[in-house]
């Protein structure tokens, strides 16, 4: 038995953040039915495409789901959607507030159909506030939240991170909220509305290191810290055959590190007496540590730091994950059979549960692949009726 076995999710979302929530729920055992337009959703052909003409992103976050097509903004489509709502526990969507389609799937409307329904809406700016109807994506959220001015080196233009951490974190926040709402529903029988936004998530992340408190107490707005830690010594240095990242936080790790690179007297130097001292004097530390790293290979530096229990890792390219022993041991790259493409590598499951570990149920579904299951087996419509709906462009 899997943790979310018996839970049904209607996933009306697109692109990355909200579909990632549906992916996580599917990995943990929920039945996730992706509902999309009969002509296909935009995220099937948005961004980098694979050899089969579908986007690479969809192959990762669409995994393990079922797919049915439905025009929910038509009278017959609304009726079918209501029947699906009656048989479901959760609805996921990322429609922008104010859009007509958003009103069709609002919690206030859907709870009249199913009192226990949980409606999770993930948007750019949330369901209320002066900017709630503005569109938003990961990069725009990074910019407005203050995160981009921290990234990069002094003198650089503002820099967006290449990894869409706002999208990913927002999807996971939504999943946490969904699981909390499910727990509440088990106790009360009542569903509820969930409101998550990219901007809220980005604002939380940008504050989480104490950035706003730094301004509150000391009037400082820290900018462009490069590879330094926000409040400690962190550095990216070049070895003989590559680069390594050192994360030397706390006084105890600093003492061990200074002994390992042969300068124990630096541990008692007042210039390096605290994490913040080492942050502000990182260039002086690099003048000593840089040559020490440069005279060794990446493996040698990592091994010496491991002996001293100092966090240090190589800077790897994505292909190196395929042979990384820790990645292999933790199954964080898994191969699945994909129609027409053979076995392809996709990201493993980062959540490890001892009794209900979850699993990747299969590849991302083809457009309308599960129409017969959804409309015939689940809703009990006749095959003739389904054929007629298809001819009219409803499904």
Secondary structure, DSSP 8 states (H G I E B T S, - for coil): --TTTT-EEEE---SSHHHHHHHHHHHTT-EEEEEE-TT--GGGSSSSB-TTSSBHHHHHHTTT-EEEE--TTSHHHHHHHHHHHHT-SEEEE---TTSHHHHHT-HHHHTTT-TT-EEEEEESS-SSSTTTTS---HHHHHHHTT-TTTSS-TT------SS-HHHHHHHHHHHHHHHHHHHHHHHHS---EEEEEHHHHHHHHHHTTSHHHHHHHH-------TTS-SSSEEEEEEETTEEEEEEE-SHHHHHHHHHHTT-GGGGG-GGGSSHHHHHHTHHHHHHHHHHHHHTS-HHHHHHHHHHTT-EEEE---GGGGGG-HHHHHTT-EEEEEETTTEEEEEE------SS-------S---TTTTHHIIIIIIT---HHHHHHHHHTT--
